[in-house]
Amino acid sequence: MSCTVCTVLPVRNAWIAECGRNRQGPYLSKGMALRVAAVEAQALRQRGNNVRIAVQDESGDVSAEYCLCNRFKHATRRLAN
């Protein structure tokens, strides 16, 4: 089974939460976009989907990632609001 990625990404002066093809936002803070992505990811996981949350920085690199399907947590940098 493939893994759905719920990504929090910066867009201009705001943040977007994108889960699969579903995009929500823009939000004024990274924290709010992360909360939205977490709720969406949890809903997908409860329906039996493999899912992970990824946070991108301004350059498009993943700065943190949390996999809900394997209970694996990996953070390369601390998240800031």
C-alpha positions, -999 to +999 in steps of 0.1 A: +000+000+000+013+034-009+018+061+017-002+094+016+019+124+026+003+153+045+027+182+038+030+215+056+046+240+032+052+277+031+036+297+003+044+334+002+037+347+037+014+319+047+013+281+052-006+254+034-016+219+046-017+194+017-028+158+022-027+138-011-047+160-035-065+179-008-051+214-001-062+236+028-052+271+037-035+294+035-030+298+073-011+326+090+011+302+111+030+270+106+014+257+138-021+260+125-012+243+092+005+216+111-026+210+133-048+208+101-023+183+085-023+162+117-061+160+119-063+150+082-035+125+086-051+109+117-084+106+098-067+089+069-049+066+093-081+056+110-095+046+076-065+022+073-043+043+050-006+045+054+002+082+061+030+105+071+033+142+079+061+162+064+071+198+070+089+217+043+111+248+047+113+277+023+137+259+000+114+229-004+135+206+017+118+184+043+128+197+077+107+172+098+088+141+092+065+119+112+053+085+099+019+073+114+020+039+096+052+026+113+051+047+145+085+060+133+095+095+142+123+114+126+130+151+130+160+168+114+152+202+130+130+214+158+097+228+146+090+264+152+056+282+151 
